[in-house]
């Protein structure tokens, strides 16, 4: 499993670079003279351009394998960061962020396909995918504080250059370590095609479209947080605090992700608990309760650590475990749209209302709309019926 180790290394570096930019992008945009409204669009554009890249990557990896897309994504994202070090105007940053969203969209599908091809045993595949989640979480714990520290010590330009060369160097390593047309083999393709043909007529339950409001609203609330937190922490002057705050958020998520006993409970119960926890955390930050911001962020991270695995399990259960590629593609689309809408809306209302107040009713609305659908779906499964195509 030597290749698995290197794949985890590639993903850790990519996630490290991505999360290291969270606390510094808003202060950097402010230093260029960008207004909060523009910053909202800048953060949202990344998710919009990420979407077509994901769609292209899915078909490309299946057809050509993972190697070329893995290398292209790492090196291209590094070049974008090098260019970002020389930005002098907000519109230039907007263009480069849109390019970054597109090229990085190829990385995760390429790595996940290559990981899945390393074993035909479902149990081993599950362990390999779990490793992907661990790398993502670990990177998100250490990188925000590291990114903020680098900016405080060396400035924005040197930080972007360092992160860019790190990605380019990782891409060059991948040239020598990832060999051949890996990521999709004929045997695997035939197996997947056969399985897909079989489930066209058996076992698949269409998930009501209203269920996709869950990932959309959750991603929207996250986008609001990523927009507002750096501004709340003080912008350029509070960049170190911003980095620590984002690291605390990820640390909270890591705590509950390590609580493996939570998987014994219903995914619906876990998802509902996670949504409620996120909503209360946002309300505490908006209402100025006598709760330190750091405590609210750790609690918010713990709620995320409960919610995200539960959300995946919930979609698997509702679909009957069939056509998961389609199911998770729709989930990714919903999350990309939510991640776009969150910072854009927050930028529009920030001068009149705390963006956290927008996240709170959005999440509470899920608690009103999701339970009836969940009960209906359960009743239909018990009766042996198929849920309708739309909710």
Secondary structure, DSSP 8 states (H G I E B T S, - for coil): -HHHHHHHHHHHHHHHHHHHTHHHHHHHHHHTT--HHHHHHHHHHHHHHHHHHHHHHHHHHHHH-SHHHHHHHHHHHHHHHHHHTT--SHHHHHHHHHHHHHHHHHHHHHHHHHHHTT-S-HHHHHHHHHHHHHHHHHHHHHHHHHHHHHHHHH-HHHHHHHHHHHHHHHHHHHHHHS-SSTT--HHHHHHHHHHHHHHTTSS-----GGGGHHHHHHHHHHHHHHHHHHHHTTTTTTHHHHHHHHHHHHHHHHHHHT-GGGGGS-HHHHHHHHHHHHHHHHHHHHTT-SS-HHHHHHHHHHHHHHHHHHHHHHHHHHHTT--HHHHHHHHHHHHHHHHHHHHHHHHHHTTTS-HHHHHHHHHHHHHHHHHHHHHHHHHHHHTT----S--
